[in-house]
Amino acid sequence: MIADVLRLIECESPSRDLAALAECAELVAGLGERLLGAAPERIPIDGRTHLRWRFPGGGPRVLLLGHYDTVWPIGSLATHPATVRDGVLRGPGCVDMKAGLVMAMHAVAQLPDRAGVELLITADEEIGSPTSRALIEQDATGCAAALVLEAAADDRGALKTARKGIAGYTVDVYGRAAHAGLDPERGVNATVEVAHQILAIAGLGNPALGTTVTPTVLSGGTAANTVPARAKLLVDVRVPDEAEAARVDRAMTTGKTVLSGVRLEVSGGVNRPPMSPSASESLHRRAIAVAGRLGQPAPAGVAVGGGSDGNFTAALGVPTLDGLGAIGGGAHADDEHVLTATMPGRVSLVAGLIADLRSDV
C-alpha cells in the first residue's frame, strides 16, 4: 500500500490542471485494474475523467467515494517530497486523499464477494465537485450506504459523523472613479464600501451554533491616485444546518450599501448541504461493532467543519459515513502526513463494514 500511495503522490494532480489530472487518472485506473482485476469505466465530463468500478449483484448496494485531485500546485514535490520515515508518510495530497484511494481499493480487493459494491473516484472534489456532483447523486440514489474514504478526523482514527454545509459568495462593489487629488468628491469609493461590507458580513457568524462567515479574498482599485470604482470580496460560509444556511443567504443577498451611489452585486450560494449526524448514526454503530469483532478500539465520531462529497449523499437521505480513510493529519498544510502502521487495520475495518452491510437481507 505504501508503494502505491507514493506512486500516486508523485503524480501531481491539482484540481484545475486538466493535463495533470488526465495523467493521474490513468495511474489510478491502472492501480485499480491491478488490485481489482477490472478496468474502470472512464466518465469524461468537461475535460475531467471520473473513474467508476461497478460489481453487479443483488442485495444492498454500497458506494465508496474518493477523489484524486488535490489542492497542491505542480512543483510542490520539490519542497514536499514523497517520503516515508519512522512510520510517517508525507507528500502533497497524501492524507487528502491519495492514501484513502489506495486503501479503498485494497478494502474492496479483500472482499470474497464484491457483488453490489461500487467505487467512484472523482477529479474535482477540492473545488466543490462541479462536474461530478450529479454523477455522485445519481450513483448514490438507492444505495444502502455511502462510505467516504476521506481522512480520519484525528490521529486516533475518529470518523466524521457530521459535516457543516458550505456556501461561497462573491460580493462585487461598483463605485465611481475620480482623481484622488484633483476632485475626490466626484468619486464613490468602492474600497471604503467594501470595508463596511466586510464588517457587516463577518458579523453574520454565530459561534454558539457553529456558523462561520469569513471574508477571505479581497481586491479593489486600479491606481494609487484614483478613487476606486471597483472592489471584490470572496466570502466562505460554514453552517451546521439548513436553517442557518437560509439565514445567512438572506442576509448576504439583501445587504444594504452604506455609501450613496454604490451598487452591490452578490452571487453564489450553498455548494454543499449540511451532513446531519442522523445520516451517519446507524453506520457509526455498525462500524463500532465491526471494529469490536476485529479487536480494534471503537472509533469515535466527531462533527467537522470541512465538506466532502458525503454532504451530497447524506442530503439525499442515503446513510453516509465519512472519515474512513487514512489516519494522520495536516490536510492542505505543510505537515500533511499519514501514519502508515494504521493503514492495514483501517482497510480491514472498511472491508468488514462493507461485508456487514451486504449481509443484510
C-alpha positions as CSV (number, residue, x, y, z in Angstrom):
1,M,0.0,0.0,0.0
2,I,2.8,2.4,0.9
3,A,4.4,1.9,-2.5
4,D,1.1,2.5,-4.3
5,V,0.5,5.7,-2.3
6,L,4.0,7.1,-3.1
7,R,3.4,6.5,-6.8
8,L,0.1,8.4,-6.7
9,I,1.7,11.3,-4.7
10,E,4.5,11.6,-7.2
11,C,1.9,12.1,-10.0
12,E,0.8,15.6,-9.0
13,S,-2.9,16.4,-9.7
14,P,-4.0,19.9,-8.9
15,S,-7.8,20.3,-9.4
16,R,-7.5,22.9,-12.2
17,D,-4.7,21.4,-14.2
18,L,-6.5,19.2,-16.7
19,A,-3.4,17.7,-18.2
20,A,-2.1,16.6,-14.8
21,L,-5.4,15.2,-13.9
22,A,-5.5,13.2,-17.1
23,E,-2.2,11.6,-16.3
24,C,-3.2,10.8,-12.7
25,A,-6.5,9.4,-13.9
26,E,-4.6,6.8,-15.9
27,L,-2.4,5.9,-13.0
28,V,-5.4,5.5,-10.7
29,A,-7.1,3.4,-13.3
30,G,-4.1,1.1,-13.7
31,L,-3.8,0.7,-10.0
32,G,-7.4,-0.2,-9.7
33,E,-7.2,-2.7,-12.6
34,R,-4.2,-4.4,-10.9
35,L,-5.9,-4.6,-7.5
36,L,-9.5,-5.3,-8.5
37,G,-8.9,-7.3,-11.7
38,A,-11.1,-5.0,-13.8
39,A,-10.7,-1.8,-15.7
40,P,-12.8,1.2,-14.6
41,E,-15.5,2.9,-16.5
42,R,-14.0,6.2,-17.6
43,I,-16.5,9.1,-17.4
44,P,-15.2,12.3,-19.0
45,I,-17.1,15.5,-18.1
46,D,-15.8,18.9,-19.2
47,G,-12.2,17.7,-19.6
48,R,-12.1,15.7,-16.3
49,T,-12.2,11.9,-16.1
50,H,-14.0,10.3,-13.3
51,L,-13.5,6.6,-12.6
52,R,-16.0,4.0,-11.6
53,W,-15.8,0.4,-10.8
54,R,-19.1,-1.4,-10.5
55,F,-19.6,-5.0,-9.4
56,P,-23.1,-6.1,-10.2
57,G,-25.2,-8.2,-8.0
58,G,-28.4,-8.3,-6.0
59,G,-29.0,-7.2,-2.4
60,P,-27.9,-3.9,-0.7
61,R,-25.7,-1.7,-2.8
62,V,-22.7,0.0,-1.1
63,L,-21.0,3.1,-2.7
64,L,-17.4,4.0,-1.8
65,L,-16.4,7.6,-2.6
66,G,-13.0,9.2,-3.2
67,H,-11.2,11.8,-5.3
68,Y,-7.7,12.0,-6.9
69,D,-7.5,15.8,-7.3
70,T,-5.5,17.8,-4.7
71,V,-5.1,21.4,-3.6
72,W,-1.3,21.3,-4.3
73,P,0.1,23.1,-7.4
74,I,2.5,21.4,-9.8
75,G,6.0,21.6,-8.4
76,S,5.0,21.0,-4.8
77,L,7.1,17.8,-4.7
78,A,10.2,20.0,-4.8
79,T,9.6,21.3,-1.3
80,H,7.3,18.5,-0.1
81,P,8.8,15.2,-1.4
82,A,7.0,11.9,-1.1
83,T,8.8,10.2,1.8
84,V,8.4,7.6,4.5
85,R,10.4,7.9,7.6
86,D,9.8,6.4,11.1
87,G,6.3,5.2,10.1
88,V,5.2,8.6,8.8
89,L,4.4,9.0,5.1
90,R,4.5,12.6,3.8
91,G,3.9,14.3,0.5
92,P,1.3,16.6,-1.2
93,G,-2.1,15.1,-1.1
94,C,-1.0,12.0,0.9
95,V,-3.8,12.2,3.5
96,D,-6.3,14.2,1.4
97,M,-6.7,11.7,-0.1
98,K,-4.4,9.6,-2.2
99,A,-3.8,7.2,0.7
100,G,-7.5,6.9,1.0
101,L,-7.9,5.9,-2.6
102,V,-5.3,3.1,-2.2
103,M,-7.0,1.9,1.0
104,A,-10.4,1.9,-0.7
105,M,-9.1,-0.4,-3.5
106,H,-7.3,-2.7,-1.1
107,A,-10.5,-2.9,1.0
108,V,-12.6,-3.9,-2.0
109,A,-9.9,-6.3,-3.1
110,Q,-10.2,-8.1,0.3
111,L,-13.8,-8.9,-0.2
112,P,-14.6,-12.5,-1.2
113,D,-17.8,-11.3,-2.8
114,R,-17.9,-7.8,-4.3
115,A,-21.4,-8.0,-5.7
116,G,-23.3,-4.7,-5.2
117,V,-20.2,-2.7,-4.5
118,E,-19.3,0.4,-6.4
119,L,-16.1,2.6,-6.2
120,L,-16.4,6.1,-7.6
121,I,-13.3,8.2,-7.8
122,T,-13.7,11.8,-9.0
123,A,-11.5,14.6,-10.2
124,D,-12.9,17.8,-8.8
125,E,-13.8,17.4,-5.1
126,E,-11.4,20.0,-3.9
127,I,-13.1,22.7,-6.0
128,G,-16.7,21.8,-5.0
129,S,-17.4,18.8,-7.3
130,P,-18.9,21.0,-10.1
131,T,-18.7,18.2,-12.8
132,S,-19.1,15.1,-10.5
133,R,-22.0,16.1,-8.2
134,A,-24.8,14.9,-10.5
135,L,-22.8,11.7,-11.0
136,I,-22.4,11.1,-7.3
137,E,-26.0,11.8,-6.6
138,Q,-27.2,9.5,-9.4
139,D,-25.0,6.6,-8.2
140,A,-25.9,7.1,-4.5
141,T,-29.6,7.0,-5.1
142,G,-31.0,3.8,-3.8
143,C,-27.8,2.7,-2.1
144,A,-27.8,1.1,1.4
145,A,-24.8,3.2,2.4
146,A,-22.2,5.7,1.1
147,L,-18.8,5.2,2.6
148,V,-16.4,8.1,2.2
149,L,-12.7,7.4,2.3
150,E,-11.6,10.9,3.2
151,A,-9.1,11.1,6.0
152,A,-10.0,10.3,9.6
153,A,-10.9,13.3,11.8
154,D,-7.8,12.9,14.0
155,D,-4.7,10.8,14.6
156,R,-6.8,8.4,16.7
157,G,-9.0,7.4,13.8
158,A,-12.2,9.2,14.7
159,L,-14.9,9.0,12.0
160,K,-16.6,12.1,10.6
161,T,-20.2,11.7,11.5
162,A,-21.4,15.2,10.7
163,R,-20.2,18.0,8.4
164,K,-21.1,21.6,8.1
165,G,-22.8,22.9,4.9
166,I,-20.6,25.1,2.7
167,A,-21.6,28.2,0.9
168,G,-19.5,30.7,-1.1
169,Y,-20.3,34.2,-2.2
170,T,-18.7,36.9,-4.4
171,V,-19.5,40.5,-3.5
172,D,-18.9,42.9,-6.4
173,V,-18.9,46.6,-5.4
174,Y,-19.4,49.2,-8.1
175,G,-18.5,52.8,-7.2
176,R,-17.3,55.7,-9.4
177,A,-13.7,56.6,-10.3
178,A,-12.2,60.1,-9.8
179,H,-8.8,61.7,-9.4
180,A,-7.8,61.3,-5.8
181,G,-6.1,64.7,-5.6
182,L,-8.0,67.0,-8.0
183,D,-11.6,66.0,-7.4
184,P,-12.0,63.1,-5.0
185,E,-15.5,64.3,-4.1
186,R,-16.7,63.3,-7.5
187,G,-15.8,59.7,-6.8
188,V,-17.6,57.0,-5.0
189,N,-15.0,54.8,-3.2
190,A,-15.7,51.1,-3.7
191,T,-12.9,50.2,-1.4
192,V,-14.4,52.1,1.5
193,E,-17.8,50.5,0.8
194,V,-16.3,47.0,0.7
195,A,-14.7,47.7,4.1
196,H,-18.2,48.4,5.5
197,Q,-19.4,45.2,3.9
198,I,-16.6,43.1,5.4
199,L,-17.6,44.2,8.9
200,A,-21.2,43.5,8.3
201,I,-20.6,40.1,6.7
202,A,-18.2,39.0,9.4
203,G,-20.9,39.8,11.9
204,L,-23.2,37.2,10.4
205,G,-21.4,34.4,12.1
206,N,-22.9,32.6,15.1
207,P,-20.2,30.9,17.2
208,A,-22.8,29.4,19.6
209,L,-24.3,27.5,16.7
210,G,-21.1,26.8,14.9
211,T,-21.8,29.1,11.9
212,T,-18.7,30.9,10.5
213,V,-18.9,33.6,7.9
214,T,-15.4,34.5,6.8
215,P,-14.4,37.3,4.4
216,T,-11.4,35.8,2.5
217,V,-10.0,37.2,-0.8
218,L,-10.2,41.0,-1.3
219,S,-9.3,43.1,-4.3
220,G,-10.0,46.7,-5.3
221,G,-8.8,49.8,-7.0
222,T,-6.6,50.4,-10.1
223,A,-4.1,53.1,-9.2
224,A,-2.7,54.9,-6.1
225,N,-4.1,58.3,-7.2
226,T,-7.6,57.1,-8.2
227,V,-10.7,56.7,-6.2
228,P,-11.5,53.0,-6.7
229,A,-14.5,52.3,-8.9
230,R,-14.4,48.5,-8.3
231,A,-13.8,46.2,-5.4
232,K,-14.5,42.4,-5.0
233,L,-14.8,40.3,-1.9
234,L,-15.0,36.5,-1.6
235,V,-16.8,35.0,1.4
236,D,-16.6,31.5,2.9
237,V,-19.6,30.3,4.9
238,R,-19.9,27.1,7.0
239,V,-23.3,26.3,8.6
240,P,-24.5,23.4,10.9
241,D,-28.0,23.1,9.4
242,E,-30.4,24.3,6.7
243,A,-31.9,27.0,8.8
244,E,-28.6,28.7,9.3
245,A,-27.8,28.3,5.6
246,A,-31.1,30.1,4.8
247,R,-30.5,32.9,7.3
248,V,-27.0,33.7,6.1
249,D,-28.2,33.5,2.4
250,R,-31.0,36.0,3.1
251,A,-28.5,38.4,4.8
252,M,-25.9,38.1,2.1
253,T,-28.3,38.6,-0.8
254,T,-30.3,41.5,0.8
255,G,-27.3,43.5,2.1
256,K,-27.6,47.3,2.1
257,T,-25.0,49.7,1.0
258,V,-23.5,52.4,3.3
259,L,-22.2,54.9,0.7
260,S,-24.6,56.8,-1.6
261,G,-24.1,55.9,-5.2
262,V,-22.7,52.5,-4.7
263,R,-24.1,49.3,-6.3
264,L,-23.7,45.8,-5.0
265,E,-23.9,42.5,-6.9
266,V,-23.8,39.3,-4.8
267,S,-23.5,35.9,-6.4
268,G,-23.1,32.4,-5.1
269,G,-24.8,30.3,-2.5
270,V,-24.8,26.9,-0.9
271,N,-22.4,24.5,-2.6
272,R,-22.6,21.5,-0.2
273,P,-25.6,21.0,2.1
274,P,-25.0,20.1,5.7
275,M,-24.4,16.5,6.6
276,S,-26.6,15.8,9.7
277,P,-25.5,13.5,12.5
278,S,-28.6,11.4,11.8
279,A,-27.2,10.5,8.4
280,S,-24.3,8.6,10.0
281,E,-25.8,7.3,13.2
282,S,-26.7,3.7,12.1
283,L,-23.4,3.3,10.1
284,H,-21.3,4.5,13.0
285,R,-22.9,1.9,15.3
286,R,-22.1,-0.7,12.7
287,A,-18.5,0.5,12.4
288,I,-18.1,0.2,16.2
289,A,-19.5,-3.4,16.1
290,V,-17.2,-4.4,13.2
291,A,-14.2,-2.8,15.0
292,G,-15.0,-4.8,18.1
293,R,-15.1,-8.1,16.1
294,L,-11.7,-7.2,14.6
295,G,-10.2,-6.4,18.0
296,Q,-9.9,-2.7,17.2
297,P,-10.8,0.2,19.5
298,A,-14.3,1.6,18.9
299,P,-13.8,4.6,16.5
300,A,-15.2,7.9,17.9
301,G,-17.5,10.1,15.8
302,V,-17.0,13.8,15.5
303,A,-18.5,16.7,13.6
304,V,-16.1,18.7,11.4
305,G,-16.3,22.0,9.5
306,G,-14.9,20.8,6.2
307,G,-17.1,19.4,3.5
308,S,-16.9,16.4,1.2
309,D,-18.9,14.5,-1.3
310,G,-20.5,12.8,1.6
311,N,-22.5,16.0,2.1
312,F,-24.3,15.3,-1.2
313,T,-25.1,11.7,-0.4
314,A,-26.4,12.5,3.1
315,A,-28.7,15.2,1.7
316,L,-30.3,12.5,-0.5
317,G,-31.2,10.5,2.7
318,V,-28.6,7.9,2.0
319,P,-26.9,6.7,5.2
320,T,-23.4,8.1,5.0
321,L,-20.2,7.6,7.0
322,D,-17.1,9.7,6.4
323,G,-13.5,9.8,7.5
324,L,-12.9,6.1,6.8
325,G,-9.7,6.7,5.0
326,A,-6.1,7.4,6.2
327,I,-5.2,8.3,9.7
328,G,-2.8,11.2,10.0
329,G,-3.2,14.9,9.7
330,G,-2.2,18.2,8.2
331,A,-4.5,18.2,5.2
332,H,-3.7,21.0,2.8
333,A,-0.8,22.1,5.0
334,D,3.0,21.7,5.2
335,D,2.8,18.9,7.8
336,E,0.4,16.7,5.8
337,H,1.1,13.1,6.8
338,V,-0.2,9.5,7.1
339,L,0.6,7.1,10.0
340,T,1.5,4.0,8.0
341,A,1.0,1.5,10.8
342,T,-2.7,2.3,10.9
343,M,-3.4,1.5,7.3
344,P,-3.9,-2.3,7.4
345,G,-6.3,-2.1,10.3
346,R,-8.3,0.7,8.6
347,V,-8.6,-1.3,5.4
348,S,-9.9,-4.3,7.4
349,L,-12.5,-2.1,9.1
350,V,-13.8,-0.8,5.7
351,A,-13.9,-4.3,4.2
352,G,-15.6,-5.6,7.3
353,L,-18.2,-2.8,7.2
354,I,-19.0,-3.4,3.5
355,A,-19.4,-7.1,4.2
356,D,-21.6,-6.4,7.2
357,L,-23.8,-4.1,5.1
358,R,-24.0,-6.6,2.3
359,S,-25.2,-9.3,4.7
360,D,-28.5,-7.5,5.3
361,V,-31.4,-9.2,3.6
